[in-house]
Amino acid sequence: MSKKKSFVLRLNEDKMKALEKWAADEFRSANGQIEWIITKALKDSKRLKKTDLSNTDED
């Protein structure tokens, strides 16, 4: 597994509640949901190297 770097993300309360609901609907944590969203966006825009794609913990 690759190293992970932490950072602070500030969201307004409504966005956070929506994110938490979405994550719960898909049986993920809010953090896991954010990581999934970012990974999907990077894949869709072809901004991840093929080696990065094999290291993702996506469904």
C-alpha atoms as one frame of an Amber mdcrd trajectory, in Angstrom:
protein
   0.000   0.000   0.000   1.296   3.442  -0.838   1.951   6.146   1.725  -0.899
   8.512   2.448  -0.541  12.187   3.184  -3.040  13.944   5.424  -4.421  17.428
   4.932  -7.216  19.610   6.265 -10.392  20.048   4.221 -13.010  22.566   5.227
 -16.585  22.066   4.034 -19.705  23.917   4.997 -22.146  22.003   7.174 -24.651
  21.208   4.399 -21.963  19.769   2.105 -20.517  17.702   4.943 -23.929  16.268
   5.836 -24.564  15.391   2.172 -21.126  13.775   1.916 -21.655  11.748   5.087
 -25.065  10.542   3.844 -23.606   9.580   0.449 -20.740   7.749   2.163 -23.118
   5.879   4.478 -25.297   4.890   1.511 -22.221   3.273  -0.070 -20.888   1.780
   3.190 -17.824   4.036   3.293 -16.458   6.542   5.759 -16.583  10.214   4.783
 -12.810  10.073   4.283 -13.131   6.977   2.113 -15.849   8.653   0.062 -13.694
  11.729  -0.555 -10.802   9.504  -1.619 -13.118   7.551  -3.949 -14.448  10.790
  -5.509 -10.936  12.127  -6.091  -9.694   8.813  -7.521 -12.668   8.602  -9.886
 -12.143  12.187 -11.065  -8.437  11.551 -11.652  -9.190   8.357 -13.603 -11.897
  10.034 -15.679  -9.533  12.871 -16.601  -6.689  10.392 -17.273  -4.447  12.123
 -14.738  -3.293   8.957 -12.962  -0.427   6.848 -14.264  -1.236   3.191 -14.912
   0.913   2.217 -11.906  -1.201   4.555  -9.740  -4.384   2.888 -10.981  -3.244
  -0.516  -9.760  -2.607   0.893  -6.266  -6.103   2.277  -5.686  -8.439   0.694
  -3.141 -11.544   1.294  -5.217 -14.598  -0.981  -5.399
